[in-house]
Structure formats: structure tokens, C-alpha cells
Amino acid sequence: MNLYSIQAGNFKLDGGAMFGVVPKSLWEKTNPADSNNMIDMSARCMLVEDGGKLILVDTGMGNKQSEKFFSHYKRWGNFDLVKSINAAGFAVDEITDVLLTHLHFDHCGGAVFWDNAKQRYDVQFKNANYWSNENHWNWAAKPNPREKASFLDENLLPIKESGRLSFLKNTSNEFVFSEELGIEVLCVDGHTEKQMIPKVKFKGKELIYCADLIPTAGHIPVPYIMGYDVRPLLTMKEKSIFLEDAFEKECLLFMEHDPNNEIVSLKKTEKGIRFDKSFSLEEL
């Protein structure tokens, strides 16, 4: 198995929203804010090359939205999903599977693009199967008022209409091996209904793609919960169980939204599980 870090683009979000009730005096130690209280975020996807499969985990927010839409998220840097895949040595048409951890626009927006020639939205990865969770898909298709702005029809409908939408059957709150993809997947419900957290074995280590269960290294302490989570108390419970298990098994965490820490290890302290060391994928 080979793994590649795919950079789909950097952006900014409100620090208070990202840390909920945690005081700024605490969270800004790890995630410093600018004059508008915005913190730096990445959209770091993971590409898994395993046998005949080339699996892309998440796709960032894409570039098809309006200028007004992107003005809220202050994109920065030069990263681009397709260019990053090309830089890893692959073409988009070689992607066999796209695993979407959940359908918030910053995780699935890059799966669809605006086809100027056809003047319509189309899937970016034409030869890929798009994997979601059926419970989550139904949740996103009829969104609650809290998440409605995060689930966009232009991201969901083209995938469904492509005929390449598939569902992983797992709904367990434990890691379960997926026969379809050859990786393990955990479902968690605090951030949104049935967010999928994938785990792979790489160079003798278990590596977990944390998505929005733990978006940055600054979110490792259990009470550091996003204001976006629909069930924050459940997130705390899920994180506590997840972190204890990850520490005991010496798992490494792949950070999707942390622009400074790609992969982190954990340590146990008198205050609980905490950040230990930071690595790049190449350093493993």
C-alpha cells in the first residue's frame, strides 16, 4: 500500500465556531487567529493506492462556487485538488473510488465541478465509485436547519445522477473492515449523522483519517468541540473512546484540517490524551 497527502486548498473559519465554548485564551495557543478571529484551515485529502484500487478520501470544497460564497472562507495559498493528484503521479480518471467522510461542502465539494463545455455540473472523477453512508446521505438530502448551509444540492445531485453512488453498509461505532474498499471504517454521530472515519495500515502503523472528529491537533483535548457539531455531548463521548483506543494501539492521526500538522502521535498525561509529536507522511 502507498499513501499520498493530497492538498485540496486552504481556507479560514471563525475560531470561536471551531472551538465552541472553549475560551479563545486557550484555543489560540494552538490555533492563532487573525484580526477577524479567523483561523487557518487546510483541506488535506488522503490518496490510498492498494493493488488495483486508487481511493481518494474527501475532496475539499472545490472551486465551482460563487465569488461571494468563497469570500466567507478566505481561501489562501496555491493548493488545488487536481494539481495535487497530478503531482502525486496520477490522473483524475485513474481514481477508482472516492470515500466521502461526510457531505459538508468542505469535504465533498471537489467531487463535482462546473463543466463549461456542457454548461452543467458533473462529477470530477468519472471512473470512480462514490462512497457514502446511506443514513448520512438521507440526512444530508433533507437537512436540518442547523446544517442546511453545509449540504449543497450542487454537490449531492450530480453524484446521485452519475449512477456511481454507492453506500458502505457499516453503521457501527467500532472500526469494521470494508470488503468493498479494503480498509476499516468507524461511524460517529456527534458532528453529523454517520460521519465515516477510515483507518489504514501503513508501514507497520495504523493511520486514522480524523476528518471532523478531530479537525486539528488543537482539538485533541476531549472538551475542545466545534460549534458546528449537532450533538456536542456525543462528540465528547466518541472522542474520549476514540482517543483512548488510538493511544493504546499507538495509532497515528492524519489531520484533514490542520495546515501545520499532517500526522500526529498521542501521549497520555495527567490531563488526558494529548498531542505528542508531528510528522509528515514522508517521515514515516
Stockholm file with secondary structure:
# STOCKHOLM 1.0

chainA/1-284         MNLYSIQAGNFKLDGGAMFGVVPKSLWEKTNPADSNNMIDMSARCMLVEDGGKLILVDTGMGNKQSEKFFSHYKRWGNFDLVKSINAAGFAVDEITDVLLTHLHFDHCGGAVFWDNAKQRYDVQFKNANYWSNENHWNWAAKPNPREKASFLDENLLPIKESGRLSFLKNTSNEFVFSEELGIEVLCVDGHTEKQMIPKVKFKGKELIYCADLIPTAGHIPVPYIMGYDVRPLLTMKEKSIFLEDAFEKECLLFMEHDPNNEIVSLKKTEKGIRFDKSFSLEEL
#=GR chainA/1-284 SS CEEEEEEEEEEEEEHHHHHTTSCHHHHTTTSCBCTTSEEEEEEEEEEEEETTEEEEECCCSCSCSCHHHHHTTTCBSSCCHHHHHHHTTCCGGGCCEEECSCCSHHHHGGGEEEETTTTEEEESCTTCEEEEEHHHHHHHHSCCTTTGGGSCHHHHHHHHHTTCEEEECCCCSSCEEETTTTEEEEEECSSSTTEEEEEEEETTEEEEECTTTSCSGGGCSTTCCCTTCSSHHHHHHHHHHHHHHHHHTTCEEECSSCSSCSEEEEEEETTEEEEEEEECGGGC
#=GC SS_cons         CEEEEEEEEEEEEEHHHHHTTSCHHHHTTTSCBCTTSEEEEEEEEEEEEETTEEEEECCCSCSCSCHHHHHTTTCBSSCCHHHHHHHTTCCGGGCCEEECSCCSHHHHGGGEEEETTTTEEEESCTTCEEEEEHHHHHHHHSCCTTTGGGSCHHHHHHHHHTTCEEEECCCCSSCEEETTTTEEEEEECSSSTTEEEEEEEETTEEEEECTTTSCSGGGCSTTCCCTTCSSHHHHHHHHHHHHHHHHHTTCEEECSSCSSCSEEEEEEETTEEEEEEEECGGGC
//
